């Protein structure tokens, strides 16, 4: 994992400073010499070392190239690396993220409300196009000083293959290991493979609750502990609620865990009533009982910001506008196939 930058990339971008990174790669603040604009330059380490990582990289690039919304980060360019394994991605520059703003206690009540609106607005746009993000959390919500939010990190996002009329829980088989534990919906925690848009709405509820509370609502230390916290937060839970999770093991898992922690309303006691009501409607143990993104846009806590344009790009009687990618998710390709597909689209091909 080299922090060095390929020479053709340095010719294109004037790198100013390092602004983030981890096991996946590194991010620099840079200036695009062609446009003179500030950008975030991300070097993805070993993007094609295995089929799973390669698929996630491919999925993120393909989806972001096809999405256009004020609250979704813009992917400006992709560049191949000289070693044939790394990948450079250029994004519009954002100053920080919502996680950092929460930790710094830098948000006023109006900021929290406006951030919540922008999050739901973006999720509504995604769901209307048959996409589930599957990894919504404050760290994946980029933020500028004017309180403008853009959702990023689409490596776990995927398309719901066939359009359906049930906006809560269309039947499709999906992987059960997604999202950061603290933001996982109950159906994901019990390893259900039949879930969709409602998992994002649970995460939205967790995020809005965290904006209010100042820290994550459900900080489980393990899968069983996480489930205990969720059972406690959503009590009382009916047999119908447990069955709705779509896992053959859900009843045994819920029965085996001990209810722990306060209910959602008790946890958020003292915060604005409209906000607490919204969170409670999103953090429903039964995914069929959660608000959809469109319904959330009409909620009194969000409605003051919602516009007719927001609703036009959401669900309508005409159905969803689906987004397809050339190598669809229902077939696993080789790492080399994902790499070749991305490299063929990259700008400024690097000489070997």
VEXDRENFI-541112 format. One line per 3 residues: number of its first residue (from 1); for each residue z, x, y of C-alpha. Coordinates in steps of 0.02 Angstrom, whole numbers, plus 50000, padded with zeros to 5 digits. Layout:
% residues N
NUM) Z,X,Y  ...
***
This chain:
% residues 352
1) 50000,50000,50000  49934,50103,50145  49977,50064,50326
4) 49823,50161,50379  49683,50064,50462  49502,50089,50411
7) 49399,50178,50544  49276,50034,50572  49424,49917,50599
10) 49498,50035,50729  49330,50038,50817  49333,49849,50829
13) 49518,49826,50872  49635,49922,50986  49800,49911,50894
16) 49950,49897,51010  50101,49879,50896  50168,49821,50730
19) 50235,49642,50737  50272,49595,50556  50244,49624,50373
22) 50314,49629,50198  50259,49649,50019  50098,49552,50055
25) 50040,49666,50195  50063,49710,50378  50023,49626,50544
28) 49983,49711,50708  49961,49648,50885  49788,49708,50938
31) 49649,49683,51065  49475,49636,51005  49365,49762,51095
34) 49219,49641,51093  49304,49488,51167  49451,49576,51254
37) 49565,49443,51179  49736,49474,51103  49735,49446,50915
40) 49848,49464,50764  49768,49585,50641  49833,49563,50463
43) 49800,49688,50324  49825,49605,50154  49876,49737,50026
46) 49793,49728,49854  49725,49556,49892  49626,49558,49730
49) 49744,49647,49610  49758,49492,49500  49675,49322,49487
52) 49823,49225,49558  49842,49328,49716  49654,49334,49737
55) 49642,49145,49724  49777,49121,49856  49690,49240,49976
58) 49522,49157,49944  49596,48983,49965  49678,49026,50131
61) 49519,49101,50204  49406,48961,50143  49520,48822,50204
64) 49553,48898,50375  49366,48921,50401  49346,48734,50374
67) 49495,48670,50473  49494,48641,50660  49650,48570,50742
70) 49756,48618,50893  49910,48638,50781  49830,48745,50644
73) 49811,48931,50671  49632,48993,50696  49560,49124,50580
76) 49441,49221,50691  49365,49348,50571  49378,49429,50400
79) 49340,49611,50363  49325,49701,50198  49419,49863,50166
82) 49344,50027,50111  49450,50033,49953  49377,49870,49886
85) 49550,49794,49863  49627,49760,50034  49568,49630,50159
88) 49585,49619,50348  49609,49449,50429  49604,49420,50617
91) 49701,49272,50688  49731,49207,50862  49888,49285,50933
94) 50050,49185,50933  50210,49251,51009  50342,49206,50879
97) 50383,49073,50748  50497,48922,50739  50616,49008,50620
100) 50650,49145,50749  50671,49016,50887  50798,48919,50784
103) 50896,49076,50742  50899,49124,50927  50961,48949,50978
106) 50818,48949,51103  50764,48767,51085  50818,48621,51193
109) 50820,48442,51123  50651,48403,51202  50577,48562,51125
112) 50639,48508,50953  50562,48336,50974  50396,48407,51032
115) 50391,48533,50890  50426,48393,50766  50281,48292,50837
118) 50160,48438,50824  50212,48473,50645  50183,48293,50591
121) 50020,48287,50689  49954,48439,50594  50014,48376,50425
124) 49932,48207,50458  49768,48297,50491  49783,48394,50328
127) 49829,48244,50223  49685,48143,50296  49572,48279,50226
130) 49649,48276,50054  49746,48438,50078  49927,48474,50033
133) 50003,48627,50117  50144,48651,49989  50236,48787,50085
136) 50292,48710,50249  50443,48797,50326  50495,48859,50499
139) 50434,49036,50463  50257,48968,50434  50256,48877,50601
142) 50194,48994,50737  50256,48964,50914  50209,49011,51092
145) 50318,49012,51247  50242,48846,51302  50312,48769,51141
148) 50140,48755,51064  50152,48755,50873  50019,48810,50748
151) 50043,48799,50560  49992,48952,50461  50001,49026,50285
154) 49883,48919,50183  49890,49026,50027  49974,48886,49926
157) 49876,48742,50004  49755,48649,49894  49641,48500,49891
160) 49681,48339,49801  49524,48324,49698  49488,48139,49697
163) 49513,48015,49839  49636,47874,49804  49707,47728,49898
166) 49890,47765,49861  49938,47882,50004  50112,47915,49934
169) 50082,47980,49759  49903,47999,49699  49899,48058,49517
172) 49842,48237,49501  49908,48382,49400  49971,48527,49504
175) 50075,48683,49476  50262,48655,49481  50307,48821,49561
178) 50272,48806,49746  50359,48820,49913  50517,48908,49963
181) 50665,48837,49865  50760,48767,50015  50611,48659,50064
184) 50559,48599,49890  50554,48412,49858  50655,48343,49712
187) 50499,48316,49607  50454,48500,49624  50632,48554,49583
190) 50625,48458,49418  50455,48536,49377  50347,48382,49397
193) 50160,48415,49395  50115,48246,49469  50145,48255,49654
196) 50048,48271,49814  50065,48224,49999  50246,48171,49983
199) 50302,48350,49946  50245,48400,50120  50338,48254,50197
202) 50500,48310,50113  50475,48483,50189  50442,48403,50359
205) 50609,48313,50344  50696,48477,50301  50617,48564,50451
208) 50661,48427,50576  50838,48424,50506  50848,48612,50527
211) 50788,48599,50706  50932,48480,50740  51064,48567,50635
214) 51021,48747,50679  51015,48806,50499  50931,48753,50335
217) 50999,48591,50265  50992,48635,50079  51024,48819,50045
220) 51026,48815,49856  51062,48980,49768  50970,48927,49610
223) 50862,48784,49548  51011,48691,49474  51113,48716,49633
226) 50966,48656,49737  50953,48497,49635  51140,48466,49653
229) 51124,48477,49843  50977,48357,49844  51066,48231,49733
232) 51216,48238,49850  51108,48220,50005  51013,48070,49938
235) 51156,47977,49852  51160,47845,49787  51011,47875,49672
238) 50943,47740,49556  50860,47757,49386  50699,47703,49471
241) 50715,47848,49594  50737,47973,49451  50590,47901,49354
244) 50480,47912,49509  50488,48103,49504  50358,48104,49365
247) 50444,48231,49252  50496,48197,49073  50649,48306,49103
250) 50703,48229,49269  50832,48109,49197  50919,48244,49095
253) 50915,48368,49239  50987,48245,49366  51119,48185,49242
256) 51170,48364,49204  51193,48418,49385  51346,48379,49490
259) 51319,48294,49657  51362,48420,49791  51372,48416,49980
262) 51363,48275,50109  51229,48143,50125  51088,48171,50250
265) 51163,48053,50378  51336,48129,50364  51265,48305,50377
268) 51172,48260,50537  51309,48152,50612  51315,48170,50802
271) 51131,48213,50829  51008,48091,50913  51002,47931,50811
274) 50811,47917,50813  50794,48095,50748  50924,48067,50611
277) 50840,47905,50559  50672,47995,50544  50745,48134,50438
280) 50832,48008,50326  50667,47915,50300  50581,48078,50253
283) 50718,48146,50140  50706,48006,50013  50736,48061,49833
286) 50600,47941,49777  50433,48011,49841  50359,47836,49851
289) 50492,47787,49978  50458,47931,50099  50363,47901,50259
292) 50183,47957,50259  50126,48069,50401  50039,47922,50484
295) 50197,47817,50474  50297,47961,50546  50180,47971,50695
298) 50232,47792,50736  50418,47827,50718  50519,47805,50881
301) 50569,47989,50882  50386,48044,50874  50292,47898,50953
304) 50320,47952,51136  50203,48099,51104  50077,48017,50986
307) 49905,47974,51053  49760,47870,50993  49668,48031,50951
310) 49810,48081,50834  49791,47920,50739  49601,47932,50735
313) 49607,48095,50636  49738,48024,50517  49721,47897,50378
316) 49603,47754,50414  49524,47608,50326  49373,47720,50297
319) 49472,47835,50183  49491,48023,50186  49368,48157,50238
322) 49383,48280,50094  49368,48468,50114  49289,48566,49973
325) 49280,48753,49945  49143,48843,49847  49260,48902,49708
328) 49368,48746,49679  49550,48749,49627  49524,48662,49460
331) 49440,48818,49389  49525,48989,49387  49400,49127,49424
334) 49423,49314,49402  49495,49423,49540  49326,49509,49556
337) 49238,49343,49584  49359,49295,49723  49341,49468,49801
340) 49151,49465,49796  49147,49291,49872  49258,49344,50017
343) 49177,49513,50044  49006,49430,50054  49070,49330,50203
346) 49159,49473,50291  49103,49544,50456  49072,49729,50487
349) 49045,49782,50307  49133,49948,50282  49033,50091,50215
352) 49100,50160,50052
***
